[in-house]
Amino acid sequence: MLKKLRVDIENQQKAYKIPTGLRMLIRRCCHAVLELEQVDGSVQVDVTLVDNDRIHQVNLEQRNIDAPTDVLSFPLGENGVYDVHPETGEKLLGNIMISLEQAAKQAEDYGHSFNREVGYLTVHSMLHLLGYDHVQGGMEAVRMREKEETVMKQVGLPRGSSYVLEDD
């Protein structure tokens, strides 16, 4: 049973004004993923909000991909084993980096709210921190997508009918 969740959110960008309630939404999404996955104990997650230039730089340095992206995950554990903060006893799940600039563009492209996009990116990244992956495709990708949508419904941001781009 989840005892305590600490989500440290740091804003390192000026490209996009953070709407009221966004930090709470990010925390709610993190909590919902941990509840779904039945994570025990106390947990810490770090979330950094950046612009496209910063996420582009990190994507190039860490993944050798010369382009901005929407979200990056940096897990600190493997196979359910995480580093533990020596003073608090919290499991250190890892870091999430979200480009608010890219999230705003994608929300517009997909025809849904900015909050839904940031919520989805948070949920997606949290699942990565817990060891889920979609890169190889197949059933693992399907399972991850199902979990994402389950959590998005829980936090009140289900997929809308306008999620897929339509041709003009």
C-alpha positions in Angstrom: 0.0 0.0 0.0 1.3 3.4 -0.9 2.1 5.3 2.2 3.4 8.6 1.0 4.1 10.2 -2.4 6.4 13.2 -2.9 6.4 14.8 -6.3 9.0 17.5 -6.6 8.1 19.7 -9.6 10.6 22.2 -10.9 9.8 24.8 -13.7 12.9 25.5 -15.8 11.1 27.1 -18.7 9.5 30.4 -19.6 8.0 29.4 -23.0 4.6 28.4 -21.5 2.6 29.9 -18.6 1.8 27.1 -16.2 -2.0 27.1 -15.7 -3.6 26.9 -12.3 -4.0 23.4 -11.1 -1.4 21.8 -13.4 1.0 20.9 -10.6 -1.9 19.2 -8.8 -2.8 17.3 -11.9 0.7 16.1 -12.3 0.7 14.9 -8.7 -2.7 13.2 -9.1 -1.5 11.4 -12.3 1.6 10.1 -10.4 -0.5 8.9 -7.5 -3.1 7.2 -9.8 -0.3 5.2 -11.6 1.2 4.1 -8.3 -2.2 3.1 -6.9 -3.0 1.1 -10.1 0.4 -0.6 -9.9 0.0 -1.2 -6.2 3.3 0.3 -5.3 4.2 -0.2 -1.6 5.8 2.3 0.8 6.9 5.9 0.3 7.9 7.1 -3.1 9.6 10.2 -4.6 9.4 11.4 -8.2 11.0 14.4 -9.7 9.3 16.3 -12.5 11.1 19.0 -14.5 9.1 21.3 -16.8 11.2 22.5 -19.7 11.0 24.1 -23.2 11.8 22.5 -26.5 15.4 23.8 -26.6 16.2 22.1 -23.3 14.5 18.8 -24.0 16.2 18.8 -27.5 19.6 19.2 -25.8 18.9 16.4 -23.3 17.5 14.1 -26.0 20.6 14.6 -28.1 23.0 14.0 -25.1 21.1 11.0 -23.6 19.6 9.3 -26.6 21.6 10.6 -29.6 18.4 11.9 -31.1 18.8 15.4 -32.6 15.2 16.7 -32.1 12.9 17.9 -29.4 10.5 15.4 -27.9 7.5 15.6 -25.5 8.7 13.7 -22.5 11.8 11.9 -21.2 11.9 9.4 -18.4 15.0 8.6 -16.3 14.3 5.6 -14.1 16.4 5.1 -11.0 15.4 1.5 -10.5 15.1 -1.8 -12.3 12.8 -4.8 -11.8 11.0 -3.1 -9.0 14.2 -2.4 -7.0 14.8 1.3 -6.4 17.4 3.4 -4.6 16.1 4.6 -1.2 16.6 8.1 0.2 18.7 7.5 3.3 16.9 10.2 5.4 13.3 9.7 4.3 13.2 6.0 3.3 11.4 7.0 0.1 11.9 4.9 -3.0 13.5 7.1 -5.7 11.6 6.2 -8.8 13.4 8.7 -11.1 13.0 11.8 -13.1 10.4 12.9 -15.6 11.2 15.8 -18.0 8.2 17.3 -19.9 8.4 20.0 -22.6 5.4 22.2 -22.0 6.1 23.8 -25.3 5.7 20.5 -27.1 2.8 19.5 -24.9 0.9 22.6 -26.0 1.6 21.9 -29.7 0.5 18.3 -29.4 -2.7 19.2 -27.5 -3.6 21.5 -30.3 -2.7 18.9 -33.0 -4.7 16.2 -31.2 -7.7 18.5 -30.5 -7.7 18.0 -26.7 -6.8 20.1 -23.7 -3.4 21.1 -22.6 -4.1 19.5 -19.2 -5.0 16.2 -20.9 -1.8 16.2 -22.8 0.4 17.0 -19.8 -1.6 14.4 -17.7 -1.0 11.8 -20.4 2.7 12.5 -20.7 3.0 12.2 -16.9 1.2 8.9 -16.8 3.2 7.6 -19.7 6.5 8.6 -18.1 5.5 7.2 -14.7 4.8 3.8 -16.3 8.3 4.0 -17.9 9.8 4.7 -14.4 8.0 1.5 -13.2 9.6 -0.5 -16.0 7.0 -0.5 -18.7 8.2 -0.1 -22.3 6.5 0.3 -25.7 9.5 0.6 -28.0 9.4 -3.1 -29.1 5.6 -2.9 -29.8 3.5 -6.0 -29.4 1.7 -6.9 -26.3 3.9 -4.9 -24.0 2.9 -1.7 -25.9 -0.7 -2.7 -25.8 -0.6 -3.3 -22.0 1.1 0.0 -21.5 -1.5 1.9 -23.6 -4.4 0.1 -21.6 -2.8 1.2 -18.3 -2.4 4.8 -19.6 -6.1 5.0 -20.6 -7.2 3.4 -17.3 -5.4 6.1 -15.3 -6.5 8.9 -17.6 -10.2 7.9 -17.0 -9.5 7.8 -13.2 -8.2 11.3 -13.2 -11.1 12.5 -15.3 -9.3 13.0 -18.6 -10.5 10.1 -20.8 -9.6 9.9 -24.5 -11.9 12.0 -26.6 -13.2 11.2 -30.0 -10.9 13.9 -31.5 -7.7 12.3 -30.3 -6.6 11.2 -33.8 -5.7 13.8 -36.4 -8.1 13.8 -39.4 -7.2 14.6 -42.9 -8.4 18.0 -44.2 
